Each structure stands twice: as structure tokens, then as C-alpha cells.
Amino acid sequence: MLNVIHHVSQGTKPPLLIAHGLYGSGRNWGVIAKRLSDRGPVMAVDMRNHGTSPWFSTHSYQDMAADLAEVIEAEADGPVDVLGHSMGGKASMVLALTRPDLVNRLIVADIAPVSYNHSQAQYIDAMRRVDLSTITKRSDAEAQLEGVVDDPALIPFFTQSLDVKEKKWRLNLDTLEAEMPKILSFPDLDSRFDGKTLFLSGANSNYVSREYRPRIKDLFPDATFIKIKDAGHWLHAERPREFESAVRGWLENTASV
């Protein structure tokens, strides 16, 4: 089963499951998860081939949705609220579409149920170029990634997945590279999720454009759209307070569901 980081709570709201994006981990969501745990328990997972979760030779969204379903069935007494960012958002959508009995409400952060043309493989190349034998602290790896990674803000994000002591990445780079076409795509599913769904995106991001809304509404007819000002694709890291506030407000406003 996936590694699960539990944030216990005295609150009585339904549990919230958080699924991170590509190259991330449950640890990336620690601050937001802790803040949201005042309302109810929060579970932040390491997705397969990430963090300390098991490594596999496959990385399809059906695989990831099944992983999330296994966590919910093992850790919760009933359906939970699910929040997924980017890759984790796609996995969460597939979970809702294939196992709606396990999902109460769904929050999809800056991703749509469509295929994208851009690749993330260049970051795998960048991480592979780091000479891990010389690393004694994360800043050593960050120095090697400077000038190689196009967005400097991503460098500390990547190095959170670096095991300095073991001198290895906590990412199955081989599988992620081989399965990149699946990660960029979205499965063709003949189903829909009728539950409350929030598509929360960054105002400066182009991942959830208006042209995708008809497809979103086909699959998620009760979808709501909110944009966070001055935020891009990494909206939860760029504007954490605004992100938390938007998630909290929406969950409270749909609490009767």
C-alpha cells in the first residue's frame, strides 16, 4: 500500500485525502495538510514511484486510482473528500469516475481530464545529471541543478525528493520516464462523477483553459471553477494561504452534501 502521512484531528468533518503531483511527495503538502486538519483528519500519500511508496514498472492513472482506493478502504470507514494536484489530480479524477462510492467531494488542482502535449522528461534528465556521490546536503544538489532546470522555483521542490544520506532520489526515474506518455494523457472513460467537484487553478496557468470546460462538465456535471490570483501551476506552493482558504471555503460551503 502507499505510504500515508496522517494528520490527526479533533474535528468531525470527513477525512481529506491529498494526492500530490509528478516528482512530489506527501511531505510537500505538510503545511497545508496540517492547517486543514483542524476540521477533520487529513491523509497525504506518496504516490507510487514517489517518496517512500513502493516502486512499480507501471504508472497509469488506473494504477494510481486503484492505489488511492486501497488507501481509502484501509484507512477510512466510508467515502472521503479527495484533493489532487496535477498528476494527483488526474489520478483523483479517475478514482472518482471509477469508484464514486469512495469519493464524497473532489478538488482538482490545476489540471484537466485531457491529454497534454508538453513533456516533463527534461526534469528527469536534470536529476540524473546530479552527481549524487558528491552530495552531502540538499544545497549541493540545488547548486548542480541551477542553470539546468528552467524554473528556479522548482529546484528546492525536486530536492525534497532527494535522500541525502542514501545518496539517491526517492523517485523511480526509469518508470516515470518510460510511462511519461501515460502521465501526460488521460484515459477514455465512459462514466461520470455526479458529486460536488471543484476545479481550482492558478490564474497565470494555462492547464485548465476554457476550451476544456465542456469535457470537464461531461465527466463532472456538478463542477465549480475557481482561480487563484497571481498563481501558476504550482498554486499551492506559490499562494499557500490563498489555496488553503479556497479549499476550506469550498468544503464548508458544500458541507451539506
PyMOL commands that set and color helices and strands:
alter all, ss='L'
color gray80, all
select helices_A, chain A and resi 26-36+61-75+87-98+100-102+121-128+132-134+138-145+154-159+173-178+180-184+210-219+235-238+240-253
alter helices_A, ss='H'
color red, helices_A
select strands_A, chain A and resi 4-7+16-19+42-45+80-85+103-109+162-163+168-169+197-202+223-228
alter strands_A, ss='S'
color yellow, strands_A
deselect
rebuild
show_as cartoon
